[in-house]
Structures are given as structure tokens and as C-alpha cells.
Amino acid sequence: MSLGRLKKGDLVKVLAGKDKGKTGKILKAIPEKNKVVVEKINVIKKHKRPDQKSKGGVVEKEAAMNISKVSIVCGKCKEATGSKIVFSKTARRFVSAASAMTLSMWVKKKWQD
């Protein structure tokens, strides 16, 4: 599975795991491992030793999760759907459910020119 469809700042919905059904924004994308870090999702507790700069204790942070567990959320209908990529002079992404008609019209217009 490719990370090309998901970018930093995208709104995604979790499809599997302990946070199933929650939505959040992508904070970090890790394409080498096919993982993403999502805001306030998959929160773990890390025990940190004190050092000269900071106090020790239990710190909560978001852990990376596999991209197969998330799906992009449509901006119009607020549902988790897939996305399509159309390659052109300006790279454009379309969410398949809400923009299917817009996508097909855009592609037809480009091919007619």
C-alpha cells in the first residue's frame, strides 16, 4: 500500500484498533514504513527519565500506526472514503465519494482540450 494518497494535515478516520471510529489530523507521515502519526489517536504512555533539561515522569504521546488502519475523510460529506489521484501539470487529489462527478467532468474536459 502506498502512502502517496495521505499527506500531513489530512483529516482521517481510524478503521481498526482501540481508537476505531475516531477522527484526527495527520501530524507526521512516515513513507518508508507505511505509517502515519494521527493527532490524539493511538496515545501511549512513555516513562521518561529526568535529565538536566526536563523533569522525568510519565509522558503521553501519539504512536505511529499503519496506513491500512486509516481512511481519508471527505470535506463535504464528512465520511471516510478513498481518494483518487489525477496526474496533470498541477497534482490534484479528489475524494472519490463526493467528487466523483467533479473528477469525471474534469478528466473529460482535460482530454477534450
Secondary structure in CASP SS format (residue, H / E / C, confidence):
PFRMAT SS
TARGET T0000
AUTHOR 0000-0000-0000
METHOD secondary structure of the structure
MODEL  1
M C 1.00
S C 1.00
L C 1.00
G C 1.00
R C 1.00
L C 1.00
K C 1.00
K C 1.00
G C 1.00
D C 1.00
L E 1.00
V E 1.00
K E 1.00
V E 1.00
L C 1.00
A C 1.00
G C 1.00
K C 1.00
D C 1.00
K C 1.00
G C 1.00
K C 1.00
T E 1.00
G E 1.00
K E 1.00
I E 1.00
L E 1.00
K E 1.00
A E 1.00
I E 1.00
P C 1.00
E C 1.00
K C 1.00
N C 1.00
K E 1.00
V E 1.00
V E 1.00
V E 1.00
E C 1.00
K C 1.00
I C 1.00
N C 1.00
V E 1.00
I E 1.00
K E 1.00
K E 1.00
H E 1.00
K E 1.00
R C 1.00
P C 1.00
D C 1.00
Q C 1.00
K C 1.00
S C 1.00
K C 1.00
G C 1.00
G E 1.00
V E 1.00
V E 1.00
E E 1.00
K E 1.00
E E 1.00
A C 1.00
A C 1.00
M E 1.00
N E 1.00
I H 1.00
S H 1.00
K H 1.00
V E 1.00
S E 1.00
I E 1.00
V E 1.00
C C 1.00
G C 1.00
K C 1.00
C C 1.00
K C 1.00
E C 1.00
A E 1.00
T C 1.00
G C 1.00
S E 1.00
K E 1.00
I E 1.00
V E 1.00
F C 1.00
S C 1.00
K C 1.00
T C 1.00
A C 1.00
R E 1.00
R E 1.00
F E 1.00
V E 1.00
S C 1.00
A C 1.00
A C 1.00
S C 1.00
A H 1.00
M H 1.00
T H 1.00
L H 1.00
S H 1.00
M H 1.00
W H 1.00
V H 1.00
K H 1.00
K H 1.00
K H 1.00
W H 1.00
Q H 1.00
D C 1.00
END
